[in-house]
Amino acid sequence: MRMTGLLVLALAAASLAVPHGAPAAGSAPNESGAPLLTFADDPWTNISPNGDGRLDAARFRFELGRRASVAVTIRPAQNGDAKPLQRESLGELEPGRHAWRWDGTRRGRSVADGTYELVFTARRGTRTERVSRYVGVDTDGRGRLLTTRPTVHPLAEAVEDQIALTWVTREWTEHHEEADPGDRQSRSRLSIKDRRGTTVWHTFRKNEYAPHFRWDGRDADGTVLAAGDYVAVLKTVDQAGNLFTDATTLRVSHEQLEQRTWTTTVPAAQTVPYRHASHGCLSCEDFVEPVPSDRFPGGLSYRPAGVSSWGSRTIPLPFPAAPVDTYRVSAFGGPTTPGAPDVGILYGSGGSARTPVGDGTTTVPWGPVGVDDLPFLPSGTQPIGWRFLADYSYELNRHQSYDVASFTVEYRYYAPVG
């Protein structure tokens, strides 16, 4: 398991840990009434025991209120019933501050990537106190640098053109990014270099799950750079201390741009479904996917089976996107049963719109492309998406049923004049 999932697991596990300075449930305080075993560190940490000198081991600092016998038990955190991997006795320790280090090994051999619970046990006579710490072991958190349309036009008058770049881990999901606490202790530096290797622009990001960057073809002083090729180099150190470097070629053009519109109409069933996160969507299980329409050949039917029917759709574009582009979506269809009062709701990046009663077309407002989100991440393709929903009707006192024959996408982008 890599660190994209480890962070969420570690946070969930840490929430079950004994608070700082408090004994575990069921344990008794020592003779003085104060806790026997307390910790100065956070309840969880991350390491990458790969020998590169960065976060190769976890260091635990604790304090004993009285002389006690201390031991550590290490086991996988994902399975509380799992057999302990290792038990280590720290012996009889005097009152005061102590430290112990774990390098992610078991009997001298590296453990597998994952989240581990380390249970510290202090015993003094009949008194026993336990406190858990959690360690995420990650030696393989690699990702890649994604970029939008690779040519930027800093002199364009029609739009303030930009290139978007994002570092995305191999297991990026919308769920993990939303659950990220923002204290990942990661560092990323993006540098733009000219043909001689000189850095003409750079920027930093800290503690971001998927660091996003924008570049407008200018140097650090805001001066437009000469037309030609440049190289974007990203160096990132993730929360476990793994260092990764990736690079991509960008281009600066001094051409003027003009707005163009690309339009396509696609039978609904030929659009591509995409899912939010790894289990359909964020915390929503009460939905069913659309089925082929009997009313409109090539269409989709949003028929509830006791729950709402909805689906997220997308289509590929014939050209790379840019963050300055916009699009809107239209849906043509009608109630599954002709003449019924059922309607649907179309959601796009610019907002939502309800379908008219009866057969007809509904269109959402223009909105930006999603180059910082699904469906562009994590594949680096398909920066547009929308959702159609046949929701519950309180007026009808039932779930509605609606068929979509086709979706139309209008996409505004910018291209060199002429």
Residue pairs with C-beta under 8 A, 6 or more apart in sequence:
1 9
1 113
1 114
1 115
2 113
2 138
2 140
2 141
2 142
2 169
2 170
2 171
3 46
3 136
3 138
3 141
3 169
3 238
3 239
3 240
3 242
4 141
4 169
4 170
4 171
4 172
4 173
4 176
4 209
5 171
5 176
6 46
6 113
6 114
6 115
6 136
6 137
6 138
7 46
7 136
7 176
7 179
7 180
7 181
7 184
7 209
7 239
8 175
8 176
8 179
9 77
9 78
9 115
9 136
10 44
10 46
10 77
10 115
10 134
10 136
11 44
11 179
11 181
13 44
13 77
13 115
13 117
13 134
14 42
14 43
14 44
14 134
16 132
17 43
17 44
17 131
17 132
17 133
17 134
18 24
18 25
18 130
18 131
18 132
20 38
20 39
20 40
20 43
21 35
21 38
21 39
22 35
22 131
23 29
23 35
23 36
23 37
23 129
23 130
23 131
24 129
24 130
24 131
24 132
27 127
27 128
27 129
27 130
28 127
28 128
28 129
29 35
29 36
29 127
30 36
30 65
30 66
30 124
30 127
30 129
31 66
31 127
32 65
32 66
34 65
35 65
35 129
36 64
36 65
36 66
36 68
36 122
36 124
36 127
36 129
37 62
37 63
37 64
37 65
37 68
37 70
37 120
37 122
37 129
37 130
37 131
38 62
38 63
38 65
38 131
39 60
39 61
39 62
39 63
39 120
39 131
39 133
40 61
40 62
40 63
41 59
41 60
41 61
41 133
43 132
43 133
43 134
44 133
44 134
44 135
44 136
45 58
45 133
45 134
45 135
45 136
46 55
46 135
46 136
46 137
46 138
46 239
46 240
46 241
47 55
47 56
47 57
47 58
47 103
47 104
47 135
47 136
47 137
47 138
47 240
47 241
48 54
48 55
48 56
48 137
48 138
48 139
48 141
48 238
48 240
48 241
48 242
49 56
49 57
49 103
49 104
49 105
49 110
49 137
49 139
50 56
50 139
50 242
52 241
52 242
52 243
54 237
54 241
54 242
54 243
55 240
55 241
56 103
56 104
56 241
57 101
57 102
57 103
57 104
58 101
58 102
58 103
58 104
58 133
58 135
59 99
59 100
59 101
60 99
60 100
60 101
60 102
60 118
60 120
60 133
61 97
61 98
61 99
62 97
62 98
62 99
62 100
62 120
62 131
63 96
63 97
63 98
64 70
64 93
64 94
64 95
64 96
64 98
64 122
65 95
66 95
66 124
67 92
67 93
67 94
67 95
67 124
68 92
68 93
68 122
68 123
68 124
69 89
69 91
69 92
69 93
69 122
69 123
69 124
70 89
70 90
70 91
70 93
70 98
70 120
70 121
70 122
70 123
71 87
71 88
71 89
71 90
71 120
71 121
72 87
72 88
72 90
72 100
72 102
72 118
72 119
72 120
72 121
73 84
73 86
73 87
73 118
73 119
73 121
74 84
74 85
74 86
74 87
74 88
74 102
74 106
74 116
74 117
74 118
74 119
75 82
75 83
75 84
75 85
75 116
75 117
75 119
76 82
76 85
76 114
76 115
76 116
76 117
77 114
77 115
77 116
77 117
77 134
78 114
78 115
80 117
85 106
85 111
85 116
86 106
86 107
90 98
90 100
102 118
102 135
104 110
104 111
104 135
104 137
105 111
110 139
111 137
112 137
113 137
113 138
113 139
113 140
114 136
114 137
115 134
115 135
115 136
115 137
116 134
116 135
116 136
116 137
117 132
117 133
117 134
118 132
118 133
118 134
118 135
119 130
119 131
119 132
120 130
120 131
120 132
120 133
121 128
121 129
121 130
122 128
122 129
122 130
136 240
137 240
138 238
138 239
138 240
138 242
139 240
139 242
140 242
141 169
141 170
141 238
141 240
141 242
141 244
142 169
142 170
142 242
142 244
143 167
143 168
143 169
143 170
143 172
143 236
143 244
143 246
144 167
144 168
144 170
144 246
144 380
145 165
145 166
145 167
145 232
145 234
145 246
145 247
145 248
146 165
146 166
146 167
146 168
146 376
146 377
146 378
146 380
147 163
147 164
147 165
147 166
147 232
147 248
147 250
147 380
148 163
148 164
148 165
148 320
148 321
148 322
148 323
148 371
148 383
149 163
149 319
149 320
149 321
149 322
150 163
150 248
150 249
150 250
150 251
150 320
151 163
151 250
151 251
151 252
151 253
152 161
152 162
152 163
152 215
152 216
152 217
152 250
152 251
152 252
152 253
153 161
153 217
153 253
153 254
153 255
153 256
153 257
153 414
153 416
154 161
154 216
154 217
154 218
154 224
154 225
154 252
154 254
155 224
155 254
155 255
155 256
156 255
156 256
156 257
156 414
157 256
157 257
158 256
158 257
158 258
158 259
158 414
159 257
159 259
159 324
159 414
160 216
160 324
161 216
161 217
161 257
161 322
161 324
161 414
162 214
162 215
162 216
162 322
162 323
162 324
163 214
163 215
163 216
163 217
163 250
163 322
163 323
164 212
164 213
164 214
164 322
164 323
164 371
164 372
165 190
165 212
165 213
165 214
165 215
165 232
165 234
165 248
166 210
166 211
166 212
166 213
166 371
166 372
166 377
167 188
167 210
167 211
167 234
167 236
167 246
168 210
168 377
168 378
169 209
169 210
169 238
169 378
170 378
172 209
172 210
172 377
172 378
173 277
173 278
173 378
174 276
174 277
174 282
174 373
174 374
174 377
175 276
175 277
175 278
175 279
175 282
176 209
176 277
177 209
177 210
178 282
180 209
182 207
182 208
183 207
184 207
184 208
184 209
184 238
184 239
185 207
185 239
186 206
186 207
186 208
186 211
186 236
186 237
186 238
186 239
187 204
187 205
187 206
187 236
187 237
188 204
188 205
188 206
188 208
188 211
188 234
188 235
188 236
188 237
189 202
189 203
189 204
189 234
189 235
189 236
190 202
190 203
190 204
190 205
190 211
190 213
190 215
190 232
190 233
190 234
191 199
191 201
191 202
191 232
191 233
191 234
191 235
192 199
192 200
192 201
192 202
192 215
192 230
192 231
192 232
192 233
192 250
193 199
193 200
193 230
193 231
193 232
193 233
194 200
194 225
194 228
194 230
195 228
195 229
195 230
200 219
200 220
200 225
200 230
201 215
201 218
201 219
201 220
202 220
203 213
205 211
205 212
205 213
210 372
210 377
211 236
212 372
214 323
215 232
215 250
217 224
217 225
217 252
218 224
218 225
219 225
224 252
224 254
225 252
226 252
227 252
227 253
227 254
228 251
228 252
229 249
229 250
229 251
230 249
230 250
230 251
230 252
231 247
231 248
231 249
231 250
232 247
232 248
232 249
232 250
233 245
233 246
233 247
234 245
234 246
234 247
235 243
235 244
235 245
236 243
236 244
236 245
237 243
237 244
238 244
253 416
255 416
255 417
256 416
256 417
257 414
257 415
257 416
257 417
258 414
258 415
258 416
258 417
259 412
259 413
259 414
260 412
260 413
260 414
260 415
261 410
261 411
261 412
261 413
262 317
262 318
262 319
262 410
262 411
262 413
263 408
263 409
263 410
263 411
264 315
264 408
264 409
265 406
265 407
265 408
265 409
266 315
266 406
266 407
266 408
266 409
267 297
267 298
267 299
267 405
267 406
268 290
268 293
268 296
268 298
268 299
268 300
268 313
268 331
268 333
268 404
268 405
268 406
268 407
269 292
269 293
269 298
269 299
269 300
270 298
271 313
271 314
271 315
271 407
272 313
272 314
272 315
272 316
272 382
273 289
273 311
273 312
273 313
273 314
274 312
274 313
274 314
274 374
274 375
274 382
274 385
275 281
275 312
276 282
276 312
276 374
280 287
281 287
281 312
286 307
286 308
287 307
287 308
287 309
287 310
288 303
288 304
288 305
288 307
288 308
288 309
289 309
289 311
290 300
290 301
290 302
290 303
290 309
290 310
290 311
290 388
290 404
291 300
291 301
291 303
292 299
292 300
292 301
293 299
293 300
293 301
293 336
293 403
293 404
293 405
294 301
295 301
295 334
295 336
295 338
295 403
296 333
296 403
296 404
296 405
296 406
298 405
298 406
299 333
299 403
299 404
299 405
299 406
300 311
300 388
300 403
300 404
301 336
301 401
301 402
301 403
302 309
302 310
302 311
302 336
302 344
302 388
302 389
302 390
302 401
302 402
302 403
302 404
303 309
303 336
303 390
303 401
304 390
304 392
304 399
304 400
304 401
306 399
307 399
308 389
308 390
308 391
308 392
308 399
309 389
309 390
309 399
309 401
310 387
310 388
310 389
310 390
310 391
311 387
311 388
312 385
312 386
312 387
313 385
313 386
313 387
313 388
313 407
314 375
314 382
314 384
314 385
314 386
315 382
315 384
315 407
315 409
316 381
316 382
317 382
317 383
317 384
317 411
319 413
321 369
321 371
321 376
321 383
321 384
321 413
322 369
322 371
322 413
322 414
323 368
323 369
323 371
324 414
325 368
325 369
325 383
325 411
325 412
325 413
325 414
326 350
326 366
326 367
326 368
326 369
326 411
326 412
327 348
327 349
327 366
327 367
327 369
327 384
327 409
327 410
327 411
327 412
328 348
328 350
328 363
328 364
328 365
328 366
328 367
328 409
328 410
329 346
329 348
329 363
329 364
329 384
329 386
329 407
329 408
329 409
329 410
330 346
330 361
330 362
330 363
330 364
330 407
330 408
330 410
331 344
331 346
331 355
331 361
331 362
331 388
331 404
331 406
331 407
331 408
332 360
332 361
332 404
332 405
332 406
332 407
332 408
333 344
333 355
333 359
333 402
333 403
333 404
333 405
333 406
334 358
334 359
334 360
334 402
334 403
334 405
335 341
335 342
335 343
335 358
335 359
335 400
335 401
335 402
335 403
336 342
336 401
336 402
336 403
337 401
338 359
339 358
340 401
341 357
341 396
342 390
342 393
342 396
342 400
342 401
342 402
343 354
343 355
343 356
343 357
343 393
343 400
343 402
344 354
344 355
344 362
344 388
344 389
344 390
344 391
344 400
344 402
344 404
345 352
345 353
345 354
345 355
345 388
345 389
345 390
345 391
346 352
346 353
346 354
346 355
346 362
346 363
346 364
346 386
346 387
346 388
347 364
347 386
347 387
347 388
347 389
348 364
348 365
348 367
348 386
349 367
349 368
349 369
349 370
349 384
349 385
349 386
350 364
350 365
350 366
350 367
350 368
351 364
351 365
351 367
352 364
353 362
353 363
353 364
353 365
354 362
355 362
355 402
356 362
364 386
366 412
369 376
369 383
369 384
370 376
370 383
370 384
370 385
371 383
374 385
375 381
375 382
375 383
375 384
375 385
376 382
376 383
384 409
384 411
386 407
388 404
390 399
390 400
390 401
390 402
391 399
391 400
392 398
392 399
392 400
393 399
393 400
